[in-house]
Amino acid sequence: MNELVELIRERYQSTLEVIAGAAKRSGRSSDSVKLVVATKTQTLEVVQAAIEAGAKILGENYPEEGAMKIQSLHDFSAVEWHMIGHIQSRKAQTVALNFNYVHSLDSLKLATRLDRFCGEAGRSLPVLLEFNVGGEESKSGWEASDETVWPALLSEIDALLALPHLQVKGLMTMPPLGTIAEVSRPYFQKLRRLQEYLGSQFPQANFEELSMGTSTDFEVAVEEGATLVRVGTAIVGPRVYKKTED
């Protein structure tokens, strides 16, 4: 276990150094970027090792798997647990009751369910709105690849901002998967333009956070304004593949 902790600590610190360099190049402080360690499909041993190695924010993709880890590792109360994967409506209660933050809010229907369950539990949940800026049918999120359709998003976002138990904090995206980080840059730039557009349309709202960038392209994401990056493989190693939840 000690060897695993040291290995993850080395990778974690190395990632923080890359983030700091990218933030400096974009004229920002490294403190303006938070590192979310993505632990999807990793074992409890690996997740605990990541915490002991210094990880402060953990990201999970599957609600039930994440809830199990949260409950099993409840002694590590200082850790924030973020839901970063697609949320089926029937899993909304699990997310509302267990997670500290949601990156992947992708519909008004889901927002309404999360708000109801949070209200029943007396909780307030910070959320990011997920947008599909790459136009891929396989990706979740509000369709936002064509900038001319952005005005059509406003009515749903207006309704969502009125929900009392959700705190909208910003935007999230997953660009088309590529092996070269630079390919992601135009999509990160588009999300930042969307952030600026929504900010102009809803000046009373808070869209300051941008969750974008994973192991392959987080450095470019930080250069383009990311305030949250989701890094898994580069820190905790390859995913342990298994059958996903229904």
Backbone bond lengths (Angstrom), bond angles and torsions (degrees), N, CA, C in turn:
res aa  C-N    CA-C-N  psi(-1)  N-CA   C-N-CA  omega(-1)  CA-C   N-CA-C  phi
1 M - - - 1.463 - - 1.534 110.94 -
2 N 1.357 116.69 -40.83 1.461 119.81 -179.86 1.522 111.54 -61.15
3 E 1.333 116.62 -39.52 1.464 120.23 178.81 1.524 111.03 -64.76
4 L 1.328 115.90 -39.24 1.460 120.59 178.87 1.526 110.26 -65.28
5 V 1.320 116.65 -43.48 1.462 120.75 179.00 1.531 109.95 -60.18
6 E 1.317 116.94 -45.40 1.466 120.89 -178.54 1.522 111.66 -65.08
7 L 1.333 117.14 -39.49 1.463 120.80 178.50 1.525 110.65 -63.17
8 I 1.336 116.00 -46.09 1.464 120.04 -179.63 1.524 110.29 -67.74
9 R 1.327 117.26 -38.15 1.466 120.20 178.82 1.535 110.82 -60.85
10 E 1.321 115.93 -42.37 1.462 120.13 179.18 1.526 110.85 -62.01
11 R 1.323 116.94 -44.93 1.463 120.95 179.60 1.531 111.02 -67.20
12 Y 1.325 116.14 -39.29 1.468 121.67 -179.64 1.529 110.27 -62.54
13 Q 1.329 116.27 -47.70 1.455 120.41 -179.42 1.527 111.06 -65.85
14 S 1.325 116.49 -38.04 1.458 120.33 177.59 1.528 111.07 -62.37
15 T 1.330 116.10 -40.72 1.467 120.71 177.94 1.521 110.91 -64.33
16 L 1.331 116.78 -41.58 1.466 120.73 177.76 1.527 110.76 -61.35
17 E 1.317 117.20 -36.62 1.464 120.94 179.01 1.528 111.38 -66.78
18 V 1.329 115.85 -40.71 1.472 119.50 177.58 1.534 109.64 -64.33
19 I 1.327 116.38 -42.02 1.469 121.03 178.32 1.524 110.11 -60.73
20 A 1.322 116.79 -44.32 1.463 120.80 -178.97 1.530 110.91 -61.76
21 G 1.329 116.88 -41.29 1.454 120.20 178.62 1.517 112.31 -64.80
22 A 1.331 116.51 -42.57 1.467 120.82 179.85 1.527 110.77 -67.26
23 A 1.330 116.15 -39.08 1.464 120.11 178.72 1.527 110.47 -63.56
24 K 1.324 116.24 -42.02 1.471 120.62 179.27 1.519 110.51 -62.10
25 R 1.333 116.83 -40.81 1.473 119.98 -179.91 1.524 111.39 -65.04
26 S 1.328 116.89 -26.70 1.467 119.99 -179.84 1.528 111.76 -95.92
27 G 1.335 115.87 10.25 1.455 119.77 176.08 1.509 114.83 76.61
28 R 1.322 116.00 26.31 1.470 120.15 -178.51 1.521 110.53 -124.38
29 S 1.316 114.57 164.37 1.456 121.16 174.07 1.521 109.71 -82.36
30 S 1.323 116.87 148.81 1.468 119.91 176.49 1.518 111.42 -62.44
31 D 1.332 116.74 -23.62 1.472 120.75 179.10 1.529 112.14 -68.03
32 S 1.340 116.73 -14.62 1.468 119.81 -178.67 1.521 112.14 -81.30
33 V 1.335 117.20 -3.79 1.466 121.69 -178.56 1.525 109.47 -121.62
34 K 1.326 115.76 127.83 1.463 121.01 177.81 1.521 109.71 -104.09
35 L 1.325 115.43 137.31 1.465 121.70 -179.81 1.526 109.90 -97.47
36 V 1.334 115.50 116.51 1.461 122.13 175.34 1.531 107.28 -98.56
37 V 1.317 117.06 117.94 1.460 120.95 178.76 1.529 108.03 -86.09
38 A 1.325 115.90 112.42 1.466 121.02 -177.09 1.529 109.92 -80.04
39 T 1.328 115.97 117.76 1.466 121.06 -174.22 1.525 112.53 -114.91
40 K 1.311 116.21 22.27 1.464 122.01 176.45 1.527 111.22 -49.55
41 T 1.313 116.77 127.64 1.477 127.58 176.42 1.529 113.66 67.92
42 Q 1.317 118.94 -0.82 1.462 119.93 178.98 1.536 110.35 -75.69
43 T 1.317 116.15 153.04 1.459 121.31 -179.10 1.523 110.88 -73.23
44 L 1.327 115.65 163.50 1.462 120.10 176.44 1.524 111.08 -58.98
45 E 1.330 116.30 -35.89 1.464 119.93 179.66 1.519 110.65 -61.19
46 V 1.314 117.17 -45.01 1.460 121.43 -179.86 1.530 110.57 -66.99
47 V 1.318 116.64 -41.51 1.463 120.10 -179.43 1.528 110.28 -64.21
48 Q 1.319 116.43 -44.36 1.467 119.25 177.89 1.524 110.95 -63.01
49 A 1.323 116.65 -39.28 1.458 120.34 178.04 1.528 110.68 -62.19
50 A 1.331 116.48 -38.83 1.470 120.43 178.60 1.529 110.56 -62.91
51 I 1.331 115.97 -41.01 1.466 120.04 178.23 1.524 109.95 -63.80
52 E 1.322 116.46 -45.95 1.459 120.28 -179.33 1.527 112.04 -67.36
53 A 1.329 116.11 -22.99 1.458 120.99 177.91 1.522 112.50 -81.43
54 G 1.326 116.99 -6.77 1.455 120.44 175.87 1.508 116.66 118.85
55 A 1.337 118.18 -3.45 1.463 120.04 -179.94 1.525 110.53 -62.90
56 K 1.327 115.54 130.04 1.464 120.52 -178.44 1.523 113.02 -105.24
57 I 1.337 115.66 -22.11 1.469 120.89 179.35 1.523 108.06 -130.02
58 L 1.335 116.73 127.33 1.456 121.90 178.38 1.523 109.28 -115.51
59 G 1.331 116.26 138.85 1.458 121.33 -179.66 1.511 111.47 -114.12
60 E 1.324 115.58 131.41 1.465 121.36 179.41 1.524 109.95 -120.42
61 N 1.342 116.11 149.00 1.466 121.58 -178.87 1.517 114.01 -99.75
62 Y 1.327 117.14 -27.07 1.465 120.64 -175.35 1.522 109.29 -114.00
63 P 1.346 117.86 122.70 1.464 120.99 -175.04 1.524 114.74 -54.34
64 E 1.330 117.87 -47.81 1.457 119.32 -175.15 1.524 111.62 -71.45
65 E 1.329 117.33 -39.62 1.459 120.25 176.43 1.524 109.92 -62.90
66 G 1.320 116.17 -43.60 1.457 120.07 179.46 1.515 112.21 -63.81
67 A 1.329 116.96 -42.69 1.467 120.57 179.63 1.522 110.83 -61.99
68 M 1.317 117.14 -39.02 1.465 120.78 178.35 1.531 110.27 -62.15
69 K 1.324 116.50 -43.25 1.461 119.98 179.59 1.526 110.88 -66.48
70 I 1.315 116.50 -42.50 1.463 120.69 179.34 1.528 110.76 -58.74
71 Q 1.325 115.81 -45.20 1.462 120.05 -178.77 1.523 111.70 -70.25
72 S 1.331 116.59 -36.46 1.463 120.55 -178.84 1.526 112.30 -72.10
73 L 1.334 116.38 -28.57 1.456 121.14 -176.72 1.532 111.39 -111.57
74 H 1.322 115.65 32.63 1.470 119.85 -173.96 1.528 112.71 -65.12
75 D 1.326 118.04 -18.67 1.470 120.32 178.53 1.528 111.67 -66.33
76 F 1.340 116.17 -23.24 1.468 120.07 179.50 1.538 108.00 -89.69
77 S 1.302 115.48 69.89 1.466 121.21 -169.17 1.529 113.42 -72.21
78 A 1.324 117.56 -17.07 1.471 119.63 -178.13 1.524 112.67 -79.87
79 V 1.329 116.89 -10.65 1.467 120.75 -177.34 1.526 110.23 -79.66
80 E 1.326 116.28 138.02 1.464 121.52 172.85 1.523 108.61 -94.31
81 W 1.327 115.60 137.49 1.458 121.02 178.07 1.529 109.28 -111.34
82 H 1.326 115.79 120.75 1.456 121.84 -178.04 1.528 110.32 -111.11
83 M 1.316 116.11 133.67 1.466 121.16 171.85 1.522 107.48 -86.82
84 I 1.349 116.20 116.80 1.468 120.18 -175.66 1.523 112.41 -115.76
85 G 1.334 118.24 -2.96 1.461 121.53 -178.59 1.514 112.34 -104.36
86 H 1.321 115.40 171.49 1.468 121.73 178.67 1.522 110.35 -58.92
87 I 1.325 115.77 138.71 1.467 121.75 -178.76 1.516 109.29 -114.48
88 Q 1.314 116.96 116.80 1.462 120.65 172.14 1.522 108.64 -72.81
89 S 1.324 116.82 146.88 1.465 120.62 -176.51 1.518 112.38 -55.98
90 R 1.345 116.15 -35.99 1.464 118.74 -177.76 1.527 112.95 -73.48
91 K 1.338 116.91 -8.06 1.468 120.58 176.82 1.533 111.57 -102.40
92 A 1.336 116.28 6.59 1.465 119.59 -175.23 1.524 112.20 -61.73
93 Q 1.323 117.34 -38.70 1.465 119.50 -178.51 1.524 111.34 -65.27
94 T 1.329 116.51 -40.92 1.468 120.48 178.33 1.522 110.32 -59.25
95 V 1.320 116.59 -43.01 1.461 120.66 179.16 1.520 111.30 -66.99
96 A 1.330 116.45 -46.08 1.462 120.96 -176.87 1.522 112.40 -61.29
97 L 1.321 117.11 -32.85 1.465 120.80 -175.10 1.523 113.75 -89.74
98 N 1.326 118.35 -16.14 1.466 119.80 -171.13 1.527 115.59 -118.12
99 F 1.312 117.88 -32.69 1.458 119.58 -170.71 1.524 112.22 -95.20
100 N 1.336 114.65 153.94 1.463 121.55 -179.96 1.523 112.57 -90.43
101 Y 1.349 116.44 -16.77 1.463 119.52 -170.36 1.525 107.79 -162.59
102 V 1.314 117.34 144.58 1.467 122.40 177.75 1.524 109.37 -123.82
103 H 1.344 116.50 126.31 1.468 121.50 177.24 1.523 111.56 -93.54
104 S 1.327 117.33 -19.98 1.465 121.40 -162.33 1.527 113.81 -117.65
105 L 1.326 116.66 44.86 1.461 120.61 174.99 1.521 107.84 -79.02
106 D 1.341 116.62 113.59 1.467 119.36 -169.46 1.523 115.53 -122.25
107 S 1.339 117.95 10.10 1.469 119.05 177.49 1.528 110.04 -162.17
108 L 1.327 115.55 156.31 1.462 120.60 176.71 1.529 110.18 -67.37
109 K 1.330 117.11 -34.61 1.465 120.82 177.85 1.521 111.23 -59.54
110 L 1.329 116.35 -48.35 1.458 120.16 178.68 1.521 110.37 -63.87
111 A 1.322 116.85 -41.58 1.463 120.41 179.84 1.526 111.26 -58.87
112 T 1.331 115.89 -42.00 1.464 120.20 -179.17 1.524 110.88 -63.89
113 R 1.318 116.94 -39.49 1.465 120.35 179.05 1.529 111.31 -69.60
114 L 1.298 117.04 -44.38 1.468 119.86 177.66 1.524 110.55 -60.11
115 D 1.326 116.13 -42.35 1.465 120.50 179.94 1.521 111.41 -61.72
116 R 1.337 116.14 -42.09 1.476 119.62 -179.45 1.517 111.24 -64.49
117 F 1.338 117.09 -46.33 1.460 119.82 -178.32 1.532 111.29 -68.26
118 C 1.324 116.69 -35.52 1.464 119.20 176.17 1.529 110.51 -65.52
119 G 1.321 115.80 -40.55 1.457 119.56 178.61 1.520 111.88 -62.25
120 E 1.321 116.28 -42.92 1.464 120.52 179.88 1.534 111.54 -64.30
121 A 1.353 115.49 -30.53 1.462 120.11 -178.69 1.528 112.75 -92.66
122 G 1.330 116.75 -1.84 1.454 120.31 -178.65 1.514 112.99 68.90
123 R 1.327 116.28 32.98 1.469 121.52 -178.03 1.523 111.01 -115.09
124 S 1.318 115.45 157.93 1.456 122.82 170.83 1.520 106.78 -121.88
125 L 1.334 117.35 131.28 1.465 121.04 -171.11 1.529 111.33 -118.13
126 P 1.337 118.48 119.17 1.465 120.91 173.70 1.533 109.53 -70.02
127 V 1.330 116.61 136.65 1.463 120.62 -177.02 1.522 110.69 -138.59
128 L 1.340 114.68 154.07 1.458 122.79 170.79 1.528 107.92 -115.56
129 L 1.311 116.82 145.87 1.456 121.91 179.53 1.522 108.73 -92.46
130 E 1.344 116.06 124.93 1.460 120.54 -177.44 1.522 110.84 -90.21
131 F 1.328 115.46 129.42 1.459 121.41 179.14 1.522 110.28 -122.56
132 N 1.318 114.84 140.47 1.459 122.28 177.48 1.525 107.79 -94.21
133 V 1.331 116.48 96.12 1.462 119.76 -176.67 1.530 112.27 -93.82
134 G 1.349 116.24 -2.34 1.457 119.85 -179.69 1.514 114.33 -100.95
135 G 1.335 117.03 -7.22 1.454 120.90 178.14 1.513 115.10 72.63
136 E 1.324 118.04 16.27 1.465 120.94 -179.46 1.529 110.68 -82.08
137 E 1.321 116.54 130.04 1.461 120.16 -179.94 1.520 112.27 -65.82
138 S 1.315 117.05 -25.41 1.463 121.09 -177.80 1.524 112.91 -77.78
139 K 1.323 117.01 -12.04 1.459 120.73 -175.80 1.520 111.28 -94.80
140 S 1.327 114.92 146.44 1.460 121.12 176.29 1.531 109.48 -83.62
141 G 1.311 115.37 172.22 1.460 120.73 176.01 1.518 112.40 110.76
142 W 1.322 115.16 160.47 1.456 120.29 174.52 1.527 108.71 -63.60
143 E 1.314 116.99 135.82 1.458 121.99 -179.91 1.534 108.96 -67.41
144 A 1.328 115.61 118.74 1.462 119.47 -176.36 1.524 111.77 -140.76
145 S 1.339 116.73 20.94 1.462 119.20 -177.92 1.530 111.77 -71.65
146 D 1.333 116.44 -30.25 1.461 122.03 179.61 1.532 108.12 -100.24
147 E 1.314 116.75 112.10 1.462 120.40 -174.62 1.523 112.70 -64.85
148 T 1.320 117.67 -19.96 1.466 119.33 -179.97 1.523 112.26 -72.29
149 V 1.336 117.64 -15.99 1.475 119.70 -179.86 1.530 111.71 -96.03
150 W 1.314 117.81 0.94 1.465 119.27 -178.85 1.534 113.55 -56.92
151 P 1.346 119.16 -38.22 1.468 118.00 178.40 1.534 113.46 -58.35
152 A 1.345 116.83 -27.83 1.465 120.30 -179.50 1.529 111.94 -70.19
153 L 1.327 117.62 -15.05 1.464 121.16 179.62 1.523 112.25 -80.43
154 L 1.320 116.85 -17.80 1.459 120.17 -165.44 1.524 114.35 -65.88
155 S 1.325 117.80 -36.62 1.465 118.52 -176.06 1.531 111.49 -66.14
156 E 1.338 117.15 -42.06 1.465 119.25 179.06 1.525 111.09 -67.55
157 I 1.320 116.19 -40.48 1.463 118.75 -179.43 1.528 110.17 -66.75
158 D 1.316 117.20 -36.39 1.465 121.13 176.35 1.530 110.48 -60.06
159 A 1.338 116.39 -44.70 1.462 120.65 178.86 1.526 110.78 -64.96
160 L 1.310 116.11 -38.95 1.462 120.68 -178.74 1.528 111.30 -67.08
161 L 1.321 116.63 -39.17 1.464 120.29 -179.61 1.529 112.03 -64.24
162 A 1.321 116.39 -20.80 1.466 120.13 -178.83 1.527 112.83 -83.57
163 L 1.338 117.98 -9.23 1.463 120.41 -178.69 1.529 109.07 -68.83
164 P 1.333 117.59 127.75 1.472 120.28 -168.55 1.523 116.08 -75.26
165 H 1.331 118.00 -21.17 1.469 119.64 -172.88 1.531 113.47 -107.01
166 L 1.338 116.11 5.71 1.468 120.59 175.34 1.521 108.91 -113.49
167 Q 1.324 116.56 136.57 1.459 122.03 176.61 1.534 108.59 -110.71
168 V 1.309 116.54 102.94 1.464 119.94 179.25 1.518 108.89 -72.00
169 K 1.338 115.69 124.60 1.460 121.24 -175.34 1.533 113.21 -112.84
170 G 1.339 117.12 -16.91 1.456 118.53 -177.15 1.511 112.63 162.59
171 L 1.341 115.95 -152.20 1.456 122.87 -171.37 1.523 110.98 -126.22
172 M 1.326 114.89 158.56 1.469 121.67 177.37 1.518 109.12 -141.29
173 T 1.333 116.44 150.26 1.466 120.24 172.86 1.518 110.66 -150.14
174 M 1.333 114.41 159.71 1.458 124.42 171.07 1.521 106.58 -124.80
175 P 1.324 118.65 104.87 1.470 120.07 -179.34 1.523 110.80 -71.57
176 P 1.321 117.48 167.36 1.467 119.81 175.72 1.520 110.42 -54.04
177 L 1.323 115.74 138.04 1.459 121.10 -176.64 1.523 110.32 -67.54
178 G 1.329 115.05 130.15 1.455 119.83 177.73 1.516 110.24 -143.22
179 T 1.302 116.47 165.46 1.462 120.60 179.92 1.523 111.95 -97.55
180 I 1.332 116.43 -9.23 1.463 121.33 179.24 1.523 108.30 -114.04
181 A 1.318 115.99 122.71 1.464 120.63 -174.58 1.521 112.42 -57.78
182 E 1.308 116.77 -38.11 1.463 120.83 -174.74 1.528 112.75 -60.68
183 V 1.337 116.34 -26.40 1.468 120.42 179.93 1.527 111.09 -62.43
184 S 1.318 116.73 -26.75 1.472 120.51 -178.08 1.524 113.32 -79.05
185 R 1.324 117.49 -18.02 1.469 120.42 -171.41 1.540 113.49 -55.31
186 P 1.343 120.11 -47.33 1.469 118.60 -178.78 1.531 113.29 -60.22
187 Y 1.318 117.08 -31.60 1.465 120.03 179.80 1.527 110.71 -73.45
188 F 1.325 116.98 -37.37 1.458 120.01 175.32 1.527 110.53 -65.74
189 Q 1.321 116.14 -38.36 1.461 120.12 178.02 1.532 110.78 -65.16
190 K 1.319 115.86 -37.28 1.461 119.07 179.69 1.524 110.75 -67.14
191 L 1.334 117.43 -40.59 1.457 119.44 178.39 1.526 110.46 -63.02
192 R 1.318 117.31 -37.57 1.465 119.68 178.50 1.537 110.71 -66.40
193 R 1.328 117.50 -37.58 1.463 119.74 175.96 1.517 110.55 -64.92
194 L 1.340 116.44 -38.57 1.459 119.81 177.86 1.531 109.94 -65.01
195 Q 1.317 116.67 -39.62 1.464 121.00 176.12 1.535 110.23 -56.81
196 E 1.322 115.95 -45.43 1.466 120.47 -179.89 1.525 111.08 -65.76
197 Y 1.335 115.99 -39.58 1.469 120.13 179.58 1.523 110.96 -63.75
198 L 1.326 117.00 -48.94 1.461 120.03 -179.14 1.524 110.68 -64.44
199 G 1.322 116.49 -36.18 1.451 119.31 177.36 1.519 112.10 -62.32
200 S 1.332 116.42 -35.26 1.468 119.86 178.72 1.526 111.77 -73.16
201 Q 1.327 116.68 -29.74 1.464 121.27 -178.65 1.529 112.36 -83.66
202 F 1.319 116.02 -28.77 1.471 121.05 -179.40 1.533 109.01 -129.19
203 P 1.328 117.38 71.73 1.467 120.32 -175.03 1.525 113.46 -62.56
204 Q 1.327 116.79 -19.83 1.454 119.95 179.87 1.533 112.32 -81.98
205 A 1.330 116.53 -11.13 1.468 121.09 -174.89 1.531 110.53 -93.39
206 N 1.326 114.25 170.05 1.465 121.49 -178.18 1.528 108.95 -117.54
207 F 1.309 116.60 110.10 1.464 121.53 178.60 1.536 110.56 -120.33
208 E 1.316 117.92 29.68 1.467 119.78 -168.71 1.525 114.47 -72.73
209 E 1.338 117.91 -22.31 1.466 119.55 -177.45 1.527 111.57 -88.30
210 L 1.334 115.74 141.73 1.463 122.29 173.83 1.521 108.11 -129.05
211 S 1.339 116.36 112.36 1.461 121.49 177.27 1.521 107.95 -97.93
212 M 1.320 115.62 108.36 1.468 119.92 -179.77 1.522 108.54 -161.23
213 G 1.333 114.66 145.09 1.450 120.57 -179.16 1.514 112.55 106.08
214 T 1.342 115.48 131.00 1.458 122.07 177.48 1.533 108.19 -128.10
215 S 1.312 117.70 -164.70 1.467 120.65 -173.86 1.524 113.36 -54.21
216 T 1.328 117.69 -34.86 1.463 120.49 -175.16 1.523 114.28 -82.43
217 D 1.339 117.82 -22.81 1.469 118.66 -171.24 1.527 114.50 -142.22
218 F 1.336 118.37 17.71 1.468 119.42 -174.99 1.532 112.42 -65.30
219 E 1.329 117.43 -29.51 1.467 119.67 -179.83 1.528 110.19 -64.76
220 V 1.325 116.58 -44.50 1.462 121.10 176.99 1.530 110.15 -64.45
221 A 1.344 116.46 -39.21 1.469 120.45 179.40 1.525 110.92 -59.38
222 V 1.327 116.47 -43.70 1.467 119.87 179.11 1.523 110.16 -64.14
223 E 1.327 117.38 -41.28 1.464 120.31 177.62 1.523 111.32 -58.85
224 E 1.334 116.61 -29.69 1.466 121.38 -177.54 1.527 113.44 -97.69
225 G 1.334 116.87 10.33 1.465 118.60 171.24 1.509 117.49 110.84
226 A 1.322 118.46 5.61 1.466 119.52 179.44 1.526 110.56 -58.91
227 T 1.326 115.71 138.84 1.466 120.97 173.16 1.522 110.82 -110.08
228 L 1.323 116.31 -11.79 1.468 123.44 174.47 1.520 108.07 -137.46
229 V 1.324 117.20 127.74 1.466 120.89 174.50 1.520 108.50 -120.57
230 R 1.323 116.29 144.16 1.456 122.55 -173.60 1.528 108.66 -112.26
231 V 1.313 117.03 99.20 1.465 121.53 -172.70 1.524 109.71 -117.69
232 G 1.334 116.21 120.66 1.457 120.67 -179.94 1.512 112.84 -114.50
233 T 1.339 116.54 -72.68 1.461 122.29 -173.39 1.524 112.75 -53.43
234 A 1.321 117.80 -41.19 1.459 121.14 -176.63 1.529 112.58 -66.97
235 I 1.337 116.89 -14.61 1.468 120.53 -178.37 1.522 112.23 -113.53
236 V 1.326 117.39 -49.38 1.467 119.82 -175.14 1.521 113.08 -104.97
237 G 1.329 117.03 1.47 1.457 119.85 178.42 1.521 112.72 92.58
238 P 1.337 116.62 179.27 1.467 121.38 -177.57 1.522 112.86 -59.60
239 R 1.311 114.95 152.53 1.460 120.15 175.96 1.523 110.81 -65.64
240 V 1.324 114.60 152.22 1.461 120.61 172.50 1.526 105.71 -95.30
241 Y 1.328 116.12 102.71 1.463 118.87 -172.54 1.520 111.24 -74.08
242 K 1.333 113.61 140.39 1.455 121.14 -179.80 1.511 108.38 -155.62
243 K 1.322 116.13 175.06 1.467 120.09 176.24 1.533 108.81 -67.08
244 T 1.340 116.17 129.00 1.442 119.36 -179.54 1.534 110.88 -76.82
245 E 1.332 115.01 166.56 1.459 119.54 178.77 1.520 109.76 -69.03
246 D 1.311 115.82 150.80 1.453 120.27 176.10 1.529 109.57 -71.65
